[in-house]
Amino acid sequence: MSSAIADRVMAVTHKLVQQAMHGQWSDVPRTVEERRVLLDRLNATASATDQPWLVALRQAMVESDDAVAKIAAADSPETSLAAGPQDGVHPANTVDSTLAMIRQSR
């Protein structure tokens, strides 16, 4: 198993979280696809002993994709771009509400 690929999967997952937290929705589909490609590469090189943690990693990816979809639906780009501090929407409030949504989806 290539730990370099596994490290990249984790790095891309972190990047995805950052994009979601900052409302960078136009970048999210590319990042999700990048993570899928990396996981496919891991799967292609996985041994039988690697399968249990690879299954767990894939399940985590599915859950992450679901959470990002929920966040994107709640924090649409139109709302994020149109609203700002002048409208009573502070970036910290968006982050707090996003974190609350992630916690509820567990």
C-alpha positions in Angstrom: 0.0 0.0 0.0 1.3 3.4 -0.9 1.3 5.6 2.2 2.1 8.5 -0.1 -1.3 8.1 -1.7 -3.0 7.6 1.6 -1.4 10.8 2.8 -2.7 12.6 -0.3 -6.2 11.3 0.4 -6.1 12.8 3.9 -4.6 16.1 2.5 -7.4 16.3 -0.2 -10.0 15.6 2.5 -8.6 18.5 4.6 -8.7 20.7 1.5 -12.3 19.7 0.9 -13.3 20.6 4.5 -11.5 24.0 4.1 -13.4 24.7 0.8 -16.7 23.8 2.4 -16.0 25.9 5.5 -15.1 28.9 3.3 -18.0 28.5 0.8 -15.7 27.7 -2.1 -18.4 25.6 -3.8 -17.0 26.0 -7.3 -13.8 24.1 -6.2 -15.6 21.3 -4.3 -16.5 19.0 -7.3 -13.0 19.0 -8.6 -11.6 18.2 -5.1 -14.2 15.4 -4.5 -13.2 13.9 -7.9 -9.5 14.1 -7.0 -10.2 12.3 -3.7 -12.1 9.6 -5.6 -9.2 9.0 -8.0 -6.8 8.7 -5.2 -9.0 6.2 -3.4 -9.3 4.2 -6.6 -5.5 4.1 -6.8 -5.3 2.9 -3.2 -7.8 0.2 -4.0 -5.8 -1.0 -7.0 -2.7 -1.4 -4.9 -4.3 -2.7 -1.7 -3.4 -6.1 -0.3 -6.0 -8.3 1.5 -4.8 -7.0 4.9 -5.3 -3.4 3.7 -9.0 -4.0 2.9 -10.6 -3.4 6.3 -9.2 0.1 6.7 -9.7 0.9 3.0 -13.4 0.0 3.4 -13.5 2.3 6.4 -11.9 5.1 4.4 -14.4 4.7 1.6 -17.3 4.8 4.1 -15.8 8.0 5.5 -15.7 9.4 2.0 -19.3 8.6 1.4 -20.3 10.3 4.7 -18.1 13.3 3.9 -19.7 13.7 0.5 -23.1 13.6 2.1 -22.1 16.2 4.7 -20.7 18.5 2.0 -23.9 18.1 -0.1 -26.0 19.1 3.0 -23.7 22.1 3.7 -23.8 23.2 0.1 -27.6 23.1 0.1 -27.8 25.2 3.2 -25.1 27.6 2.2 -25.8 28.2 -1.4 -23.3 30.3 -3.4 -25.9 32.9 -4.1 -26.6 33.4 -0.4 -23.0 33.5 0.5 -22.1 36.1 -2.2 -25.2 38.2 -1.7 -25.1 38.4 2.0 -22.3 40.0 4.0 -21.6 41.7 7.3 -23.7 44.6 6.1 -26.7 42.3 5.9 -26.1 40.9 9.4 -24.4 37.8 8.2 -20.9 37.5 9.6 -18.5 34.8 8.3 -18.2 33.4 11.8 -21.9 32.8 12.0 -21.7 30.8 8.7 -18.9 28.7 10.1 -20.7 28.1 13.4 -23.9 27.0 11.6 -21.9 24.8 9.3 -20.1 23.1 12.2 -23.5 22.6 14.0 -24.9 21.0 10.8 -21.9 18.6 10.5 -22.3 17.6 14.2 -26.0 16.9 13.7 -25.3 14.6 10.6 -23.2 12.2 12.7 
